[in-house]
Amino acid sequence: MTDCTVRDVVDALDARYPRSWAESWDRVGLVLGEFDQPVTRVLCVVDCVPETVDEALSLGADLIVAHHPLLLKPVSSIAPDTFKGRIVHRLIKGGVALYTAHTNADTANPGVSDALAARLDLTGLRPLVPAEGAAAGEGRGLGRIGTLPQPLTLEKLARLAADRLPRTAAGVRAAGDPEREIRTVAVCGGAGDSFLADAAQAGVDAYLCADLRHHPVSEHLADGGPALLDVAHWASERPWLDDVAAWLRAGFPLDVVVSDLDTDPWTVHSAAAKETHP
């Protein structure tokens, strides 16, 4: 088996998801780790949190490929009595490198939203918001628009999404007429309410994303916008891990593991019992 180093994997990931494609506020690329460190096992995660660090250490992973940045916002200390500091210290002590592909992976083609669209069997994909600047062209951009194999009501589409996406306590919520016929669907991995107007302008029948909020949804529907489906943030981005893991396995002699640890912060969903009458 040919030796592989952190630098080899980082260079390949940087070529697939160039850092120049990331939003200006984003922080992507190698976060920590020695470039010449050998790599035999990789763990792919959505979030680098204590639970996925535990998983990496128990698996003997040499590298974590994460979607969400650990150090997105500036910090003045990585002391071990801080949340992020503890993670950094544990990774360094455990010899585990950390790499992040975030909005550059969102923009890529194939990228995060392509994997989400595939879970719904959408075809004829095109960007919801085409990329500009360094990432422009070749079908790149944020979100995807596609067509269902056959029309579904909004209620049935919500059930399909619940069946096809990783299960979370949050589940799937839909806004709009449950009997509305859905043919074209826009999807966006992660928070997507900033693209509500783009989904409406695109003329799709439904838009699926995460982290939708009360007032934007209410105003969107009042303006006659497409039906909406709200899913857990983690569940909307977890499908991408399978894609990047398959790509890594095809290109390197690596054992690549995909984490199925649900790192969505919401852990309980409780609905009131229906009132019964004698």
N, C-alpha and C positions, 0 to 999 in steps of 0.2 A: 504494500500500500504506500503510495507516494505521500511524503510529509506535506502538511498544510499548515500555514501560519495565520495568525490574526491579520497580518498585512495582506495576505492572499485573499482572504474572505472580504476584508474591508474594501480592497481595490475593486473586487467584483461587484459588491453591493453599491459602491459609489458610481460604478459605470451603469448599473441598472437603474439606480435611483440617484441621479446627480444632485449634489447638494445645491447647485444653482437653481434647481427647480423648486426648492422649498420657499415658503413665504418668508419675507424679510424678518418677521418676528420669531421665526422658528429656530430650533437648535437641533441639528441633525449630525450624523456621522459618528465617529468613534468617541465615546465619552470617557472611557478609561480602559487600560490594558496595555500590555507590552506588544509592540508590532511583531516582534520575532518569536512570540510565544506560540508553541505548537497547538493546533486545534484538531481534536478528533470528534468532539461532541458539541452540538449547538442546541440551545433551547430557544424557541421562538415564542414570544409573549406579546400581549397587547400592552400590559403595564409592568414596569419594573417596580414591584412592591415587595414587602417582606415575605409574603407567601410565595411569590415566584422566585425570589432569591433562594428561599429554602429549597424549592424544587430544583433549581439549578445546582445547588451544592449537593443535594442528595443524589442527583443523577450523575454527578461528576462532570458537568458541562464546563467547557473551557471558554465559551462565548455565549452571551445572551444577545439575540436580535430582538429589539423591542420596537413597538410602534410609537408609543407615547414617550416623549423626552422626560428623563428624570430631572434634568436641570434646565427646564424651560425658562424659569424666572431666575434672575441673578440671586446668588446667595453670598453672604459675607463669610460664611464658615461651613466647613464640613466636619465639625467636631462630632465625636461619636454620641453626644447627648442630643443631637438633632435627628429628625426623622431621615432626611436625605443623607446626612453624615453617616449614620449607622449603616445604611445600605452601601455607601461607597466603601467604608472600611471593611465590611463583610466581603464584598466582591474582591477587593484587593488582596485581603488575607487568604481568600479562597482561590486566588489565581484565575478569576473569571473576568473576562473582558466584556464590555458593554457597548453595543452599537445601536443607534436609533435611526429609523427611516420613518418620517412622519408625513408632513405635507408634500414632500417630494415623492413619497409612495402613493399619496392620494392622487397626485397629478399624473403619475406614470400610466402608461398603457402597455401591458395590463397593470392595474393598480388595485387599491383597496376597494373602490366602488365596482370594479369589474368582478371581483370575487363575490361581492354582495349581490350583484345582478345575476350572476350564475346560479345562486341559490334559488332564485325565482324563475329560472329558465328563460330569462329575457334574451331576445335576439335583436340584431340590427343596432348594436350599441353605438352611441355617440355621446360626447361630453355634455353634461348639463351646463357647465360654464367652461368654454374652451380656454385652454392655457394661452397666456400671452408672454412676451419676452423670451427668455432663454428656453423655456419649455414648449413654446408654440409649435403646433403641427403634429402630424402622425396620430391624431385621435386623442391627444393628451388634454387633460383638464380635470376639473373637480366635478364629481358626480357622474352619473351615466343615465341616459334615456334609452329605453328599449321597449319591445313589444312582447306581450304574453303569448304563449303558444295558442291559447284560446281565451276568449273573454271570460272574466269572472266578476261576480258581484264584489263590492267592497268587503262585505262580510266574509266571503270565501277567500278573498285575497289575504285578509288578515289571518285567517286560519292557516293558509298556505305558509305565510311568513312565520307564524308561530311553530309550524311543523318543521320548516326547513332551517331556521336559524337556531343557534345554540339557546337552550332554555335558560331563562333568568327569572328572578322573582318579579321583575317588572312586566314581563310578558310583552304583548303587542296591543297597542291601543289604536283605534281608527276614529277619524273624525269625518263626518259626512253621512249621506244617505246610505244605509247598509245595503240597499238594493241597487245602488248606482252601478252601471256596467263599466268595467275597467278593461281597457285594451292596452293603452300605453302607460308606462310607469317610469318615473324618475326615481333614482335612488342616490343616496349619499352616505358613505360610511362616516360615522361620527355626528357631531352636532351639525344640523342643517337648516336651522330656521333663517339664517342669513340668505338662503337661496330660495325662499318661498316665492319671491317675485320672479325669479328665473324659471321656476317650475310652472308658474302661471303663464308667463310669456311663451313658454315652449308648447303650451296647449295640451299637456299630458292629462290623463284622467286621474292619476293618483301620484303622490310623492311620498316616498318612504325614507326616513332618516331617524336620527336620535335627538333627544334633548329638546323636544318642542315645548314651547311655553304657552300659557293660557292666552294672553292678549294677542300675540302675533297670530296664533291659530284662529282665534275668534274673528279677528279683522280679515284674515285671509279668506275664510269661508264666507264672510259677509260680502266680500268683493267678488264672489263667484269663482274662487280659485279651485284647483283640483282637490279631490279628497286626500286626506293625509293619514299616514300610518307612522306611529311613533314607537320605536323599539329601543331596547337598552343600548347604550353607547358601546359597551364591550361586545355585545352580540352582533352589532353591525360591522365591527372591524375584525372580529375573530376569524371569519372565513379567509381573509387575506393571508393569515399565517400558513394555511395549507398550501397556498400558491407559492409563497416565498420558500417554504420548506422543500417543496418538490423541486423547485429550481436549484436550490443549494445542493440537494442530493444528486441531481443530474450533472452538476458541474464540479463537484468535489467529492473525495473519498471520505465523507463525513457521516456520522450518525446524527441525524437531525430530528429532534423531538418537538412536537407542538404542544404547548401547554393548554389544557382544558380547564384550568382553574378559573372559575368565574370571579373576575376582579371588579365586577360592577359593584359600586358601593351600596346599592339597595339590596337588602337581603330578605325582606318580608313584604308580601303583598296580601292584604286581607280585604275581602269584600263583605259588606254587611249582609247578613242572612235575609232572604226575602221574607217580607211580612206575610204570615199565613192567617187565614180567617176560618173559623169553625163552620 
